[in-house]
C-alpha cells in the first residue's frame, strides 16, 4: 500500500469513529488556550475520555473506487443497560434520586441507560430481587430495547443473580459489581490497582457459584460404595477449588498491600515530622473535591464530572494568604451503600483522613438531598474510626456548587447545619474560596503557640523555618538579632524554646 493509500485509509477510519462514537456524558472539554503545557490532570482526563466500552460491533465495508481498495471499519456502540430498583422506604423523590445516581454510575462505567424501572416492596424478593410480574415486564423491556445488561440497585445474592440471568437471558450485575468495575477502570497507581483487585476477589469469593455435580470430585474409598471408576478424586468440589484459589490470591494481595502501607506510613511520618499542617479533603463522590483543591492551590489535579473520578490520593503543598505552608490531600469519594469490600481494601488510603490536622468535608450543594450525602460520608468515617481506634480530626463542612444549587436546599442547609462549622463556596466560580481559606487560617492559628523569638543573625535557618511553618505577625531587627512575633505549631515552638523572649499575650 502506498503512502497516499495509507493516509486515505487512516482518514476513513477516523471519520468512521467520529460519526459513530457516542459522546461521554457530562464531560467538559479541556481548553488549554495559551496557558502552556497541559497539567497532569488534563492529560489524565484526555486519556480517560479516549476509553469507550464497545459491544456487538457491526462490520461495514466501504469501497474507494478511486484508489481501488477496500477499507473495513467497525461501527462502535456503547453497552445498553436497563436499571432496576426496589423502593422499600423514603419518598418518591428520594428513590428517583437514588435511581439517578445509579444511572450516573452506569454512565461513568462507560454504558448507556436505555430504560429504568423500580418496584415498591417491603423488602426485595428473595428469589429474583423483584416480583415475578416485574420480571416479565423487565424481560419485555430487554427484548424491546435489545439491552445487553441489567443493573440492579442493591447487592444480589448468587441465587438472585442466577435466577434473573436465567429468566432474562442476559447479563445481570448489581450495584456493588458496577462500583467495582468503575474502580477497576480508574485506578492508576500500583496500590490502587491492588486495592481494587482485593475488593473484587472478596466480592467474588462470596458470590462464587457452582456449575453442577458433573464437575465435582468428591468420591473416594472402595468402589461400589461411591460410584466406582471415574468418580474417585481428591474430595474437593469445583466451587471449593475456585474459592481456595481466590483465598490464595487474596492472601498475596494483602501481603503486597501491607508492604505498600508501610511505605505510606513512612511518608506520612515524614510529613508529620515537618510540622506543616495537613488538610484532608473528603466527601461524597463528585462533590467537587478535586475542583476545590485546584481552586485553593492551582494544583492541576484531574477533574471530571463523573463519579469516582479520583481513586489515588493526591497530595499537594500550598501556601495560604498569611504565608503559611500547608499540605492538601485529595481522597477517594464515598457513596451511599459503599461496598464493605471497598472500605476494607481502601482502609490504608482512607486513613489519610484520620492523620490530618483538619478535614474539609465537601458536600454537593446541587444535589437534591445533600444531608443524605453528609450522613453517608459520616457513616464511612465512623466505621474507619471504630476499626482503627483513632479519633476523627476536626472538620469544616464545605457546601460546594452553590452556583448550581436550589435556593430552597441551601436554605434548609443553613437552617440545619451549625453556622460556625460551614462554608458555602463554588470551586467553579471562586465564590467563597477566600472565606474558606480564612476559616482554615483561623483554625490553624487557634492551634498554634503565640511566641516572640530573638534569633541571632547567624541562625537564618531558624527565621526561614518560622516563615515556612508559622505565621509571622511582625519582624524587626535589633543589635542582638532578628525579633519575630510569630504563631508556631506547639511542637515547633518547643523545639525553638532557646530563642523565646516571652510568651505573647
QUIRA-V916390 format. One record per residue. RES is the residue in three letters. SS is DSSP state (@ for helix, = for strand, . for the rest). PSI is psi as a letter, one per 40 degrees, with the letter a starting at -180 (NA if undefined). Layout:
res = [RES | RES]
ss = [SS | SS]
psi = [PSI | PSI]
//
This chain:
res = [UNK | UNK | UNK | UNK | UNK | UNK | UNK | UNK | UNK | UNK | UNK | UNK | UNK | UNK | UNK | UNK | UNK | UNK | UNK | UNK | UNK | UNK | UNK | UNK | UNK | UNK | UNK | UNK | UNK | UNK | UNK | UNK | UNK | UNK | UNK | UNK | UNK | UNK | UNK | UNK | UNK | UNK | UNK | UNK | UNK | UNK | UNK | UNK | UNK | UNK | UNK | UNK | UNK | UNK | UNK | UNK | UNK | UNK | UNK | UNK | UNK | UNK | UNK | UNK | UNK | UNK | UNK | UNK | UNK | UNK | UNK | UNK | UNK | UNK | UNK | UNK | UNK | UNK | UNK | UNK | UNK | UNK | UNK | UNK | UNK | UNK | UNK | UNK | UNK | UNK | UNK | UNK | UNK | UNK | UNK | UNK | UNK | UNK | UNK | UNK | UNK | UNK | UNK | UNK | UNK | UNK | UNK | UNK | UNK | UNK | UNK | UNK | UNK | UNK | UNK | UNK | UNK | UNK | UNK | UNK | UNK | UNK | UNK | UNK | UNK | UNK | UNK | UNK | UNK | UNK | UNK | UNK | UNK | UNK | UNK | UNK | UNK | UNK | UNK | UNK | UNK | UNK | UNK | UNK | UNK | UNK | UNK | UNK | UNK | UNK | UNK | UNK | UNK | UNK | UNK | UNK | UNK | UNK | UNK | UNK | UNK | UNK | UNK | UNK | UNK | UNK | UNK | UNK | UNK | UNK | UNK | UNK | UNK | UNK | UNK | UNK | UNK | UNK | UNK | UNK | UNK | UNK | UNK | UNK | UNK | UNK | UNK | UNK | UNK | UNK | UNK | UNK | UNK | UNK | UNK | UNK | UNK | UNK | UNK | UNK | UNK | UNK | UNK | UNK | UNK | UNK | UNK | UNK | UNK | UNK | UNK | UNK | UNK | UNK | UNK | UNK | UNK | UNK | UNK | UNK | UNK | UNK | UNK | UNK | UNK | UNK | UNK | UNK | UNK | UNK | UNK | UNK | UNK | UNK | UNK | UNK | UNK | UNK | UNK | UNK | UNK | UNK | UNK | UNK | UNK | UNK | UNK | UNK | UNK | UNK | UNK | UNK | UNK | UNK | UNK | UNK | UNK | UNK | UNK | UNK | UNK | UNK | UNK | UNK | UNK | UNK | UNK | UNK | UNK | UNK | UNK | UNK | UNK | UNK | UNK | UNK | UNK | UNK | UNK | UNK | UNK | UNK | UNK | UNK | UNK | UNK | UNK | UNK | UNK | UNK | UNK | UNK | UNK | UNK | UNK | UNK | UNK | UNK | UNK | UNK | UNK | UNK | UNK | UNK | UNK | UNK | UNK | UNK | UNK | UNK | UNK | UNK | UNK | UNK | UNK | UNK | UNK | UNK | UNK | UNK | UNK | UNK | UNK | UNK | UNK | UNK | UNK | UNK | UNK | UNK | UNK | UNK | UNK | UNK | UNK | UNK | UNK | UNK | UNK | UNK | UNK | UNK | UNK | UNK | UNK | UNK | UNK | UNK | UNK | UNK | UNK | UNK | UNK | UNK | UNK | UNK | UNK | UNK | UNK | UNK | UNK | UNK | UNK | UNK | UNK | UNK | UNK | UNK | UNK | UNK | UNK | UNK | UNK | UNK | UNK | UNK | UNK | UNK | UNK | UNK | UNK | UNK | UNK | UNK | UNK | UNK | UNK | UNK | UNK | UNK | UNK | UNK | UNK | UNK | UNK | UNK | UNK | UNK | UNK | UNK | UNK | UNK | UNK | UNK | UNK | UNK | UNK | UNK | UNK | UNK | UNK | UNK | UNK | UNK | UNK | UNK | UNK | UNK | UNK | UNK | UNK | UNK | UNK | UNK | UNK | UNK | UNK | UNK | UNK | UNK | UNK | UNK | UNK | UNK | UNK | UNK | UNK | UNK | UNK | UNK | UNK | UNK | UNK | UNK | UNK | UNK | UNK | UNK | UNK | UNK | UNK | UNK | UNK | UNK | UNK | UNK | UNK | UNK | UNK | UNK | UNK | UNK | UNK | UNK | UNK | UNK | UNK | UNK | UNK | UNK | UNK | UNK | UNK | UNK | UNK | UNK | UNK | UNK | UNK | UNK | UNK | UNK | UNK | UNK | UNK | UNK | UNK | UNK | UNK | UNK | UNK | UNK | UNK | UNK | UNK | UNK | UNK | UNK | UNK | UNK | UNK | UNK | UNK | UNK | UNK]
ss = [. | . | @ | @ | @ | @ | @ | @ | @ | @ | @ | @ | @ | @ | @ | @ | @ | @ | @ | @ | . | . | . | . | . | . | . | . | . | . | . | . | . | . | . | . | . | . | . | @ | @ | @ | @ | @ | @ | @ | @ | @ | @ | . | . | . | . | . | . | . | . | = | = | = | = | = | = | = | . | . | . | . | = | = | = | = | = | = | = | . | . | . | = | = | = | = | = | = | = | = | = | . | . | . | . | @ | @ | @ | @ | @ | @ | @ | @ | @ | @ | @ | @ | @ | @ | @ | @ | @ | . | . | = | = | = | = | = | = | = | = | = | = | . | . | . | . | = | . | . | . | = | . | . | @ | @ | @ | @ | @ | @ | @ | @ | @ | @ | @ | @ | @ | @ | . | . | . | = | = | = | = | . | . | . | . | . | @ | @ | @ | @ | @ | @ | @ | @ | @ | @ | @ | . | . | = | = | = | = | @ | @ | @ | @ | @ | @ | @ | @ | @ | @ | @ | @ | . | . | . | @ | @ | @ | @ | @ | @ | @ | @ | @ | @ | @ | @ | @ | @ | @ | @ | @ | . | . | . | . | . | . | @ | @ | @ | . | = | . | = | . | . | . | . | . | . | . | . | . | . | . | . | = | . | . | . | = | . | @ | @ | @ | @ | @ | @ | @ | @ | @ | @ | @ | @ | @ | @ | @ | @ | @ | @ | @ | @ | @ | @ | @ | @ | @ | @ | @ | @ | @ | @ | @ | @ | @ | @ | @ | @ | . | . | . | = | = | = | = | = | = | = | = | . | . | . | . | @ | @ | @ | @ | @ | @ | @ | @ | @ | . | . | . | . | . | . | . | . | . | . | . | . | . | . | . | . | = | = | = | = | = | = | . | . | . | . | . | = | = | = | = | = | = | . | . | . | = | . | . | . | . | . | @ | @ | @ | @ | @ | @ | . | @ | @ | @ | @ | @ | @ | @ | @ | . | . | . | = | = | = | = | = | = | = | . | . | . | . | . | @ | @ | @ | @ | @ | @ | @ | @ | @ | @ | @ | @ | @ | @ | @ | @ | @ | @ | @ | . | . | . | . | . | = | = | = | = | = | = | = | . | . | . | . | . | . | @ | @ | @ | @ | @ | @ | @ | @ | @ | @ | . | . | @ | @ | @ | = | = | = | . | . | . | . | . | . | . | . | @ | @ | @ | @ | @ | @ | @ | @ | @ | @ | @ | @ | @ | @ | . | = | = | = | = | = | = | = | = | . | . | . | . | @ | @ | @ | @ | @ | @ | @ | @ | @ | @ | . | = | = | = | = | = | = | = | . | . | . | . | = | = | = | = | = | = | = | = | @ | @ | @ | @ | @ | @ | . | @ | @ | @ | = | = | = | = | . | .]
psi = [h | i | d | d | d | d | d | d | d | d | d | d | d | d | d | d | d | d | d | e | h | i | i | h | h | e | h | h | i | h | h | d | b | f | e | a | i | i | i | d | d | d | d | d | d | d | d | d | e | e | h | h | h | h | i | f | i | h | h | h | h | h | h | g | d | d | e | f | i | i | h | h | i | i | h | i | h | i | h | h | i | h | i | h | i | h | h | d | i | i | i | d | d | d | d | d | d | d | d | d | d | d | d | d | d | d | d | d | e | f | i | h | h | d | i | i | i | i | h | h | i | d | i | i | h | d | d | e | d | i | i | d | d | d | d | d | d | d | d | d | d | d | d | d | e | f | i | d | i | h | h | h | g | i | h | i | i | d | d | d | d | d | d | d | d | d | d | e | f | i | h | h | i | a | d | d | d | d | d | d | d | d | d | d | d | e | h | d | i | d | d | d | d | d | d | d | d | d | d | d | d | d | d | d | d | e | e | h | i | i | f | i | e | e | e | i | g | e | i | i | a | i | i | d | e | e | e | a | h | e | e | h | a | e | f | h | i | d | d | d | d | d | d | d | d | d | d | d | d | d | d | d | d | d | d | d | d | d | d | d | d | d | d | d | d | d | d | d | d | d | d | d | d | e | e | h | h | h | h | h | h | i | a | i | i | f | e | f | d | d | d | d | d | d | d | d | e | f | d | f | i | h | h | h | g | i | h | f | d | h | d | h | h | h | h | h | h | i | h | i | d | e | e | h | h | i | h | h | h | h | i | i | i | i | i | h | f | h | h | d | d | d | d | d | d | f | d | d | d | d | e | d | d | d | e | i | d | i | h | h | h | h | h | h | e | e | i | d | g | d | d | d | d | d | d | d | d | d | d | d | d | d | d | d | d | d | d | d | e | i | i | i | i | i | i | h | h | h | h | i | f | e | e | e | i | h | d | d | d | d | d | d | d | d | d | d | i | h | d | e | e | h | h | h | i | h | d | d | e | e | h | e | d | d | d | d | d | d | d | d | d | d | d | d | d | d | e | i | h | h | i | h | h | h | h | i | d | e | f | d | d | d | d | d | d | d | d | d | e | a | h | h | d | i | h | i | h | a | d | e | a | h | h | h | h | i | h | i | i | d | d | d | d | d | d | f | d | e | e | h | d | i | h | i | NA]
//
